[in-house]
Amino acid sequence: MTMTDALHLFLGHSASGQAVRHYDWAHTPLGPINDWSHSLRTMVGAVLDSAFPQCLVWGPQHIMIYNDAFQPILGNKPAALGRPFGAVWSEAWQMIEPLVERAYAGEPTFIEDYPLMVERRGRPEQAYFTFCYSPIRDDDGRVAGMLDTVIETTPKMQAQQQASLINTELAHRIQNTLAIVNSICDQTFRAASSLDEARITFSRRLKALGQAQMVLTQSSWISAPMAAIIEGALVPHSTAPGEICAQGPPVNLSARQALSLGMAIHELATNSMKYGALSAAGGEVAVRWSLEPIDSDQCLRLRWAESGGPPVSPPKRRGFGSLLIEQVLAQDFGGKVSLSYEPDGLRFELATKLSNLPDQGTRVGV
């Protein structure tokens, strides 16, 4: 068998094997490939024949020889074959150099999910690797290099971090929802004239809260469409076509704003069915919102107007709905609210700057 045949045999037929075969090794510290030691040839052949990502680092200059499976680890880095390990991974060398020195001292290293800031696509990125640096000996039994056996675990770590973030966010939302339910319960049972009335009112308010939560869940908490929140709160109260009209431009709300607005619309509609326009045939409710210029910002203005119902007058006491609208809603929107009991119907208005609302497509939380 000729030397050329032997090279083809131990270098295999992979892309990396072809690259090693045609590389000009005479101009590297390893010297011409025909002069390589038996141990170096054996290790190069083993690396190239492996389906697991591996890189052989050889000699005092840490020259790299790697297989096809290792190429994705390098990403879009310049060609690394025949170059020093430290030069190829210069951005992370401060972190990995002590581990390389340990391997060259004869001590293997195994690390799981090791965080490294690397540059493989023209920009820094946080990556994670599970790897083993194993010392490799030459024909005389001296450590002449190391074998880097590695697998990237960045996707796994990102998934774990995302799961942790979601769990934390979920716990936060549950706590906030429980606080809202507790407030609804306290206000409802305190103001009710009978236990049966309290149970019915409490049940309806929980359904309104659940409707707003469902809209947020359907949108994956990325956005809370204002139209969907309003329409969801109004649907249970509409008994005749045309008696409720709701329209306005697309606007996104934060989760907290969506919950408080959904509850507020429910309270307004419930009050209207008991005492206002929706309690009489021919009564109408118009819910309209618009974006109006204000200084260098825009103003979101939401109006609730009733007509065609019995004459209304201010209530003798402030109930849950009034507290929700005048305090909670105003605070959550960072704006101003007003309730006026006009003879021809209740009027409600909410005004806030658009800068108090989340941007379109922004992930929101309670």
C-alpha positions as CSV (number, residue, x, y, z in Angstrom):
1,M,0.0,0.0,0.0
2,T,1.4,3.4,-1.0
3,M,1.5,6.4,1.3
4,T,-1.3,8.0,-0.7
5,D,-3.5,5.0,-0.3
6,A,-2.7,4.9,3.5
7,L,-3.7,8.6,3.8
8,H,-7.0,8.0,2.0
9,L,-7.7,5.0,4.3
10,F,-7.1,6.8,7.6
11,L,-8.6,10.2,6.6
12,G,-11.8,8.6,5.3
13,H,-14.1,10.2,2.8
14,S,-15.9,12.9,4.9
15,A,-15.8,16.6,4.0
16,S,-13.4,17.2,6.9
17,G,-11.3,14.2,5.8
18,Q,-11.0,15.8,2.3
19,A,-10.1,19.1,3.9
20,V,-7.4,17.6,6.0
21,R,-6.0,15.6,3.1
22,H,-5.6,18.7,0.9
23,Y,-4.5,21.2,3.6
24,D,-0.9,22.5,3.3
25,W,0.4,21.1,6.6
26,A,4.0,21.8,5.7
27,H,3.5,25.4,6.6
28,T,2.1,24.6,10.1
29,P,3.9,23.5,13.3
30,L,2.6,19.9,12.6
31,G,4.7,19.6,9.4
32,P,3.9,17.6,6.3
33,I,1.2,15.1,6.8
34,N,3.6,12.2,5.6
35,D,5.8,13.0,8.6
36,W,3.0,12.8,11.2
37,S,3.6,10.4,14.1
38,H,1.6,7.2,14.5
39,S,-0.2,8.6,17.5
40,L,-1.3,11.8,15.6
41,R,-2.4,9.8,12.6
42,T,-4.4,7.4,14.8
43,M,-6.2,10.2,16.7
44,V,-6.9,12.2,13.5
45,G,-8.4,9.0,11.9
46,A,-10.5,8.4,15.0
47,V,-11.8,11.9,15.1
48,L,-12.7,12.0,11.5
49,D,-14.5,8.6,11.8
50,S,-16.6,9.8,14.7
51,A,-20.2,11.0,14.3
52,F,-19.9,12.9,17.6
53,P,-18.6,16.5,17.5
54,Q,-14.9,16.3,18.1
55,C,-11.8,18.5,17.7
56,L,-8.2,17.3,18.1
57,V,-5.9,20.0,19.5
58,W,-2.3,19.1,19.0
59,G,1.1,20.4,19.9
60,P,2.2,23.4,22.0
61,Q,0.5,25.8,19.5
62,H,-2.8,24.0,20.0
63,I,-3.4,23.3,16.3
64,M,-7.0,22.3,15.4
65,I,-8.2,19.3,13.4
66,Y,-11.9,18.5,13.6
67,N,-14.6,16.4,12.0
68,D,-17.9,17.2,10.2
69,A,-20.0,17.0,13.3
70,F,-17.9,19.8,14.9
71,Q,-18.5,22.3,12.1
72,P,-21.9,23.5,13.4
73,I,-20.1,24.4,16.7
74,L,-17.9,26.8,14.7
75,G,-20.9,28.5,13.0
76,N,-19.7,31.1,10.5
77,K,-16.3,31.5,11.9
78,P,-13.4,31.8,9.4
79,A,-11.9,28.4,8.4
80,A,-10.4,27.0,11.6
81,L,-8.5,23.9,10.3
82,G,-4.8,24.1,11.1
83,R,-5.2,27.2,13.2
84,P,-4.5,27.6,17.0
85,F,-7.5,26.7,19.2
86,G,-7.0,30.0,21.2
87,A,-7.0,32.1,18.0
88,V,-10.3,30.5,16.8
89,W,-12.0,31.0,20.1
90,S,-10.2,34.2,21.1
91,E,-13.4,35.8,22.5
92,A,-13.8,33.0,25.0
93,W,-10.1,32.1,25.5
94,Q,-9.9,33.7,28.9
95,M,-12.5,31.2,30.1
96,I,-11.3,28.0,28.4
97,E,-7.5,28.5,28.5
98,P,-7.2,27.2,32.1
99,L,-9.1,24.1,31.0
100,V,-6.8,23.5,28.1
101,E,-3.8,23.9,30.3
102,R,-5.2,21.4,32.7
103,A,-5.7,18.8,29.9
104,Y,-2.1,19.4,28.7
105,A,-1.0,18.8,32.3
106,G,-2.6,15.3,32.0
107,E,-5.9,16.1,33.9
108,P,-9.2,15.6,32.0
109,T,-12.1,18.0,32.4
110,F,-15.8,17.3,32.0
111,I,-18.3,20.2,32.3
112,E,-22.0,20.3,31.6
113,D,-23.8,23.3,30.2
114,Y,-20.8,25.6,30.4
115,P,-21.8,29.2,29.6
116,L,-19.5,30.9,27.0
117,M,-19.9,34.2,25.2
118,V,-18.9,33.4,21.6
119,E,-18.9,35.1,18.2
120,R,-20.0,32.7,15.4
121,R,-22.4,34.8,13.4
122,G,-20.8,38.3,13.4
123,R,-22.1,39.2,16.8
124,P,-21.6,38.1,20.5
125,E,-24.0,35.4,21.6
126,Q,-24.5,33.5,24.9
127,A,-24.0,29.8,24.2
128,Y,-23.8,26.7,26.4
129,F,-21.7,23.6,25.9
130,T,-21.2,20.2,27.5
131,F,-17.7,19.0,26.8
132,C,-14.8,16.9,27.8
133,Y,-11.1,17.9,27.4
134,S,-9.1,14.7,27.4
135,P,-5.3,14.6,27.3
136,I,-3.8,12.8,24.3
137,R,-0.3,11.2,24.4
138,D,2.3,10.9,21.7
139,D,4.3,7.8,20.7
140,D,6.6,8.3,23.7
141,G,3.7,8.5,26.2
142,R,4.0,12.3,26.8
143,V,0.9,14.5,26.6
144,A,1.0,16.1,23.1
145,G,-2.5,17.4,22.8
146,M,-6.1,17.1,23.9
147,L,-9.4,15.8,22.5
148,D,-12.3,18.2,22.7
149,T,-15.5,16.1,22.7
150,V,-18.4,18.6,22.8
151,I,-22.1,19.0,22.3
152,E,-23.9,22.4,22.3
153,T,-26.7,22.7,24.8
154,T,-27.8,26.2,24.1
155,P,-31.3,25.3,23.0
156,K,-31.8,23.2,26.1
157,M,-30.6,26.0,28.4
158,Q,-32.7,28.6,26.6
159,A,-35.8,26.3,27.0
160,Q,-35.1,25.9,30.7
161,Q,-34.7,29.6,31.2
162,Q,-37.9,30.3,29.3
163,A,-39.7,27.8,31.4
164,S,-38.4,29.4,34.6
165,L,-39.5,32.8,33.3
166,I,-43.0,31.5,32.4
167,N,-43.4,29.8,35.8
168,T,-42.4,33.0,37.6
169,E,-44.7,35.0,35.4
170,L,-47.5,32.5,35.9
171,A,-47.1,32.6,39.7
172,H,-47.2,36.4,39.6
173,R,-50.4,36.4,37.5
174,I,-52.1,33.9,39.8
175,Q,-51.3,36.1,42.8
176,N,-52.7,39.1,41.1
177,T,-55.8,37.3,40.0
178,L,-56.4,36.0,43.5
179,A,-56.0,39.5,44.8
180,I,-58.6,40.7,42.3
181,V,-61.0,37.9,43.2
182,N,-60.6,38.7,46.9
183,S,-61.4,42.4,46.3
184,I,-64.5,41.4,44.2
185,C,-65.6,39.1,46.9
186,D,-65.1,41.6,49.7
187,Q,-66.9,44.4,47.9
188,T,-69.7,42.2,46.6
189,F,-70.7,40.6,49.9
190,R,-70.2,43.8,51.9
191,A,-72.6,45.8,49.7
192,A,-75.3,43.1,48.9
193,S,-78.6,43.3,50.7
194,S,-79.0,39.5,50.8
195,L,-76.8,36.4,50.5
196,D,-78.6,35.3,47.3
197,E,-78.0,38.6,45.7
198,A,-74.4,38.5,46.7
199,R,-73.9,35.0,45.2
200,I,-75.5,36.0,41.9
201,T,-73.5,39.3,41.6
202,F,-70.3,37.6,42.6
203,S,-70.8,34.8,40.0
204,R,-71.4,37.3,37.2
205,R,-68.4,39.4,38.2
206,L,-66.2,36.3,38.2
207,K,-67.5,35.4,34.7
208,A,-66.5,38.9,33.5
209,L,-63.1,38.5,35.0
210,G,-62.8,35.0,33.3
211,Q,-63.8,36.5,30.0
212,A,-61.0,39.1,30.1
213,Q,-58.6,36.4,31.2
214,M,-59.6,34.2,28.2
215,V,-59.0,37.0,25.7
216,L,-55.5,37.4,27.2
217,T,-54.8,33.6,27.1
218,Q,-56.0,33.4,23.4
219,S,-53.5,36.1,22.5
220,S,-50.7,34.3,24.4
221,W,-50.3,37.4,26.6
222,I,-48.5,39.1,23.8
223,S,-51.3,41.7,23.4
224,A,-54.8,42.3,24.7
225,P,-57.0,43.8,22.0
226,M,-59.2,46.5,23.5
227,A,-62.1,45.6,21.1
228,A,-62.1,42.0,22.2
229,I,-62.1,42.9,25.9
230,I,-65.0,45.3,25.4
231,E,-67.0,43.0,23.2
232,G,-66.4,40.1,25.5
233,A,-67.7,42.0,28.5
234,L,-70.8,43.2,26.6
235,V,-72.0,40.0,24.9
236,P,-73.8,38.6,28.0
237,H,-75.8,41.9,28.3
238,S,-77.1,42.3,24.8
239,T,-80.6,40.9,24.2
240,A,-81.7,42.7,21.1
241,P,-79.8,43.5,17.9
242,G,-78.5,47.1,17.7
243,E,-79.0,48.0,21.3
244,I,-75.3,48.0,21.9
245,C,-72.8,49.5,19.5
246,A,-69.0,49.2,20.1
247,Q,-66.4,50.5,17.7
248,G,-63.0,52.1,17.6
249,P,-59.4,51.6,16.2
250,P,-57.1,48.7,17.1
251,V,-55.5,49.4,20.5
252,N,-53.5,47.0,22.7
253,L,-53.8,47.0,26.4
254,S,-51.6,45.6,29.2
255,A,-52.9,42.6,31.1
256,R,-53.8,44.7,34.1
257,Q,-55.5,47.3,31.9
258,A,-57.5,44.5,30.1
259,L,-58.7,43.0,33.4
260,S,-59.8,46.3,34.9
261,L,-61.5,47.6,31.7
262,G,-63.3,44.3,31.2
263,M,-64.6,44.5,34.8
264,A,-65.6,48.1,34.4
265,I,-67.5,47.5,31.2
266,H,-69.3,44.6,32.9
267,E,-70.3,46.9,35.8
268,L,-71.5,49.6,33.4
269,A,-73.6,47.1,31.4
270,T,-75.0,45.5,34.6
271,N,-76.0,48.9,35.9
272,S,-77.6,49.7,32.5
273,M,-79.7,46.5,32.6
274,K,-80.9,47.3,36.1
275,Y,-81.5,51.0,35.9
276,G,-80.4,52.5,32.6
277,A,-80.9,52.2,28.8
278,L,-80.8,48.4,28.6
279,S,-83.6,48.1,31.1
280,A,-86.2,49.5,28.7
281,A,-87.2,48.6,25.2
282,G,-85.6,50.9,22.6
283,G,-82.7,51.9,24.9
284,E,-79.3,52.0,23.4
285,V,-75.7,52.0,24.5
286,A,-72.8,53.4,22.4
287,V,-69.3,52.5,23.3
288,R,-66.7,54.3,21.1
289,W,-63.0,55.0,21.4
290,S,-60.7,57.1,19.4
291,L,-57.1,58.3,19.2
292,E,-56.7,62.0,19.3
293,P,-53.5,64.1,19.0
294,I,-52.3,65.7,22.2
295,D,-49.0,67.6,22.4
296,S,-46.3,65.2,21.0
297,D,-48.4,62.2,22.0
298,Q,-51.8,60.8,21.3
299,C,-54.8,60.5,23.6
300,L,-56.9,57.4,23.8
301,R,-60.5,58.5,24.6
302,L,-63.1,55.9,25.5
303,R,-66.8,57.0,25.8
304,W,-69.8,55.1,27.1
305,A,-73.1,56.9,26.3
306,E,-76.7,55.6,27.1
307,S,-79.9,56.9,25.5
308,G,-83.5,55.9,25.2
309,G,-83.8,54.6,28.8
310,P,-85.5,55.9,31.9
311,P,-84.3,59.1,33.5
312,V,-81.2,58.5,35.7
313,S,-79.9,60.2,38.8
314,P,-76.7,59.8,40.8
315,P,-76.7,56.8,43.2
316,K,-77.1,57.4,46.9
317,R,-74.0,55.4,47.7
318,R,-70.9,54.4,45.8
319,G,-70.8,50.7,45.0
320,F,-68.2,48.3,43.6
321,G,-68.6,49.6,40.1
322,S,-68.0,53.3,41.0
323,L,-64.9,52.4,43.0
324,L,-63.6,50.2,40.2
325,I,-64.0,52.9,37.6
326,E,-63.0,56.0,39.6
327,Q,-60.0,54.4,41.4
328,V,-58.7,51.2,39.9
329,L,-59.4,52.0,36.2
330,A,-57.9,55.4,36.5
331,Q,-54.8,54.1,38.2
332,D,-54.2,51.2,35.8
333,F,-54.5,53.4,32.7
334,G,-52.6,56.4,34.3
335,G,-55.4,58.6,33.0
336,K,-58.6,60.4,34.0
337,V,-62.1,59.0,34.3
338,S,-65.5,60.7,34.7
339,L,-69.0,59.5,35.4
340,S,-71.9,61.8,34.8
341,Y,-75.6,61.0,35.3
342,E,-77.3,63.0,32.6
343,P,-81.1,63.0,32.5
344,D,-81.1,61.1,29.2
345,G,-78.6,58.5,30.2
346,L,-75.3,57.7,32.0
347,R,-72.1,59.0,30.5
348,F,-68.6,57.6,31.2
349,E,-65.3,58.7,29.8
350,L,-61.7,57.4,30.1
351,A,-58.8,59.5,28.7
352,T,-55.2,58.5,28.8
353,K,-52.0,59.1,26.8
354,L,-51.1,56.4,24.3
355,S,-47.7,56.3,25.9
356,N,-49.4,54.8,29.0
357,L,-50.3,51.7,26.9
358,P,-48.0,48.9,25.6
359,D,-46.7,49.1,22.1
360,Q,-48.4,46.9,19.4
361,G,-47.0,43.3,19.7
362,T,-45.2,43.9,23.0
363,R,-45.4,41.0,25.5
364,V,-47.3,42.2,28.5
365,G,-47.8,41.1,32.0
366,V,-50.1,41.9,34.9
